[in-house]
Amino acid sequence: MTPRQARHRYAAATTLAAVAFLTPLTTGCDAVDKALDCGRLAVEISNDVDNLQDAVTGAAVDPTEADKVFDALDKDIDKVGDRTDNTDVGKALDHLRNAVDNVQKSVDSGNRPDLTPVKNATAELSKVCTS
């Protein structure tokens, strides 16, 4: 695990712990479950983005690895969308889908993709899941 991945996972875990601690103080049980579920899935997506970073770095060597990560991201994005009806989460998911699609187009055309929009969209999703 690279230091960047360790910091990213630590930040995601800290955010999830804060949600678990603070949410019961302000909401009912159903809202807590939804927030925790959204937070857990946001952590999974963050891990997928880390894997995507690794995969696109080696995409010229093994493009099938990048395809596996894109599939995992699509599934995790769908999971979040299926489990919430929150408008802000929906917008964050739309931004994330568009960013992932653009990265996939870059990889498919043999270009080195810019992952900044994917990282920004992931951060946006984490933020709306915890607010």
N, C-alpha and C positions, 0 to 999 in steps of 0.2 A: 504494500500500500504506500503510495507516494505521500509526502507531507501535505500536498494540496488535498488529496482525497481524505486524509485523516482530519484535517481542519474542517472540510465540508461535512463529513459525517458527524464530527463533534458538534458543529453548529446545528445540524438537523436534529440530532438527539437532544440538544439543549432546548431547542424550540419545541420539540414534542413534549419534553418534560414540563416546560412552562405551561403548555396548553393543558396538560393533564392536571396540573396543580391549580391553575387559575380559573379554568372554565367552570368547575362546579360552584364557584363562588358567585357566578353571575347568570347561569343558565340552568335549564332543566336537564334531566337525564338523556332525553332524546337528542338534544342539541350537543351534549357532551359526547355522546357516541358518534355523532356525525363529525364533529370537530376532530376527535381522535382518529377516526377512520380517514378523514381527509389528510390529517397530518401524517399518518403512517404511509399513506399512498404517496404523499409528497416526498417523503424520505425515500421510498422505492424509486420514484422518478429521479430524484437527485442521484441515486446510485446508478440508475440507467444512464444519466448524463455523464457521469464519471466513466462508465464503460464505453460510452460513445466517444469520448475524448480519446481513450486508448485505442478504440477500433479505427477511428478515422486517421489516427497517426500511422497505423499500419494498414490502411485500406488498400494501398497499392500492392501490398504483399498478400493480403487475404480479404478481399471485398466481401466474402460470405460472412465474416465476423461482424462487419458493419451492418449487414442485412439482419442478422440475428438481434443486434441491439435495437435497430429500428423497429423490429417486430415487438420486442419487449416493451419499448417505449409506447408504441401504439396501444398495446394491451393495457398498460398501466394508466395511460391517459383515459382510455375507455372506462376503466374501473372507477376512476374518480368521477367522471361524468355520469356514470350510472348510479352512483351512490349519493349524489347531491343535486339539489335543485337551486343552489345558491347562484345568483346572477354574477357576482364577482368571481366566483370559482369558474363559472362557465366562460367568462371573458378571458381569464387567465389560461384556461385550457385551450381556447381558440388561438391565443397568442403562441402558446407552446406548440400546438399542432402545426401552425404556419411556419414557425421557426424550424421545427424538425423536418417538415417537408422541404424547406429550402436547403437544409444541410444534405438531405438525401439526394436532391437534384444535383447538388455540387459534387457529391461523391459519385453518383451515377455518370456524370459527365467527365469524371477524371480530375476534377479540380479539388484543391484543398479548401474545405469549407471553413467559414467563420462561425465558431460556436458561441460567440458572444450573445446573439439573440436567444439562443436556447438557454443559456445560463441565466440571462435576465428574466426570461419567461418562467423558468423554474423557481427563481427567487420570488417572482410575483405570486406564483401559485402557493409557495410556502407561506408568504405573508398573508394572503387571503384565507388560507386554511387556519391560521392561528389568530385571526382578528375577529 
